[in-house]
Amino acid sequence: MTRQLASPRLILRPYSPGDAAFVRGLYSRPEVQRYLGDGTQRVRTMIEARAKINAWNERYLAEPAQGLWAVCRKGGTITGSLLLKPIPDSVTAVERDTEIGWHFHPDHRGHGYATEAARVVLDHAFACGLERVVAVTNPANTASQAVCLRLGMTHLGPSDAYYDAACELFDITAPTSGKEPGGEQS
Ligand SMILES: CC(C)(COP(=O)(O)OP(=O)(O)OC[C@H]1O[C@@H](n2cnc3c(N)ncnc32)[C@H](O)[C@@H]1OP(=O)(O)O)[C@@H](O)C(=O)NCCC(=O)NCCS
């Protein structure tokens, strides 16, 4: 379930059908999609955007920790998305780990919003009992890697553990988990 969360400057809330224009505007952009999946996916129409919003909200309904949040400035402007979801292992596609991700509109980058929103989502993840969260970044995506480092995530180096794809892998463990970071299993 995408539970409402807050940070000093931001409200994180579920997307609603009224946000379809923002979702289309964000996910139709090559510069946003460039490092997501194979980089070719686009949300081109309002119908596709509404379908995405419905799918996100249904997908996480039964999951207390997981979600896909619209990240809004406290004045209301939507700036981007934060996600916390299961991540499929390479080859088997079994989902054992949880990933965090961030997608921000170019107009709202360079303000620290992605890092601030991700901190809140990590706190929420650990409060819900998760012990470890990973982030997979395209090797060329230095902006995303910088977010991971600002969050205090550990850089585990190149990996093909997830999505059958090469990435630079980061992880972070719950403050009280007592586990060493870097518990990737191949
Ligand atoms: C990855 C992505 C979210 C990073 O966005 P970002 O705005 O650079 O990241 P942050 O929110 O952490 O902002 C950090 C910047 O804000 C600046 N900043 C300005 N005011 C700030 C404030 N009050 N507090 C903190 N930082 C602030 C920081 O100095 C930093 O600037 P720098 O990059 O010049 O060093 C963005 O590039 C994006 O959406 N990319 C497309 C989607 C994508 O690839 N997602 C990742 C998939 S793995």
The ligand as an ORCA input file, in Angstrom:
! r2SCAN-3c Opt
* xyz 0 1
  C      18.436     10.275    -10.547
  C      17.701     11.578    -10.287
  C      16.450     11.320     -9.464
  C      18.648     12.522     -9.502
  O      17.990     13.758     -9.288
  P      18.766     14.942     -8.529
  O      17.856     16.100     -8.476
  O      20.119     15.130     -9.153
  O      19.039     14.345     -7.078
  P      18.789     15.008     -5.659
  O      17.371     15.205     -5.391
  O      19.533     14.185     -4.671
  O      19.448     16.453     -5.779
  C      20.819     16.631     -5.575
  C      21.246     17.978     -6.108
  O      20.427     18.997     -5.532
  C      21.293     20.024     -4.970
  N      20.534     20.742     -3.937
  C      20.040     21.994     -4.106
  N      19.366     22.369     -3.021
  C      19.431     21.352     -2.129
  C      18.919     21.176     -0.821
  N      18.200     22.122     -0.203
  N      19.151     20.000     -0.196
  C      19.885     19.038     -0.790
  N      20.402     19.169     -2.049
  C      20.163     20.316     -2.714
  C      22.496     19.234     -4.545
  O      23.619     20.063     -4.350
  C      22.683     18.320     -5.747
  O      23.214     19.039     -6.817
  P      24.402     18.445     -7.752
  O      23.796     17.285     -8.494
  O      24.742     19.595     -8.628
  O      25.478     18.002     -6.827
  C      17.317     12.263    -11.620
  O      18.476     12.496    -12.372
  C      16.313     11.447    -12.458
  O      15.124     11.438    -12.178
  N      16.803     10.754    -13.522
  C      15.931     10.040    -14.447
  C      15.356      8.777    -13.851
  C      16.454      7.832    -13.417
  O      17.400      7.576    -14.134
  N      16.261      7.258    -12.220
  C      17.198      6.331    -11.624
  C      16.973      4.952    -12.060
  S      18.201      3.904    -11.310
*
